Amino acid sequence: MKVRVAKNWNPMADTYQLTKEEIESQVLGDTAKYRKIYSEKYGKNPPSLLDVDNYIQELWGFSVSFEAIPQDSEAEDTLGFLRPETRQVVIDDSCTNQRRISFTVAHEARHLSLHGPLFSTKNGFINGWKHSDPSKNIKKLDMAHVRREWQANVYAGALLAPKIDVEIILRELSFIQDQTLLPFNLNDCFQKFEDRFGLSRQALEIRLTHLNIPFKNF
């Protein structure tokens, strides 16, 4: 899956060398802030299955919109992008898979959370993209962009499937015994993970791999 930004965006040279552990920590901080805002505003705790649309609205004032996104026949399909000048996450209206939509929105939340230097602001609110110096090293710019996209995918997985909740399911399924994590067949229990987190099979496998959780497919 590829997620792109608006056409007039130029990536900055920063490489953002954050580890998976640092990204996990950022997700914990963001979700704690979100739970506080949600409980104060609505008088109850947020649902266990995260409403990512509400998440980006409450934390950054962004909304989700749907429209046709022109596709490049020679490239991977583009599911969505950020349009900071109108404070929107734009999703391709041909996509009807809610799991893919949620992951795309969560991916963009990562850019909003830790890639602040990419944006221009006015009165404390994001209002557009910053542009990098065209004289910057193109290879370095490309590497920085790839790194940010990887980080965004790690953030999305951690946001939609928190480590502590993954461990709870593993204990419920008796895959953790005497503090030992046992290898398991993901085919036998994918439905339980899907019901809890709303992740696609591919996204869940990537998330489990990031958590160093052994699993088999047979």
SULSULWO-V269873 format. One record per helix or strand of 2 or more residues. SS is the DSSP state (hx for helix, st for strand). FROM is the first residue (numbers start at 0). LEN is the number of residues. If there is no record, write none. Layout:
ss/from/len
SS/FROM/LEN
SS/FROM/LEN
This chain:
ss/from/len
hx/19/23
hx/51/9
st/62/5
st/79/4
hx/83/3
st/87/5
hx/97/17
hx/115/3
st/118/4
st/124/5
hx/137/23
hx/162/10
st/175/2
st/179/2
st/183/2
hx/185/12
hx/200/10
st/214/2
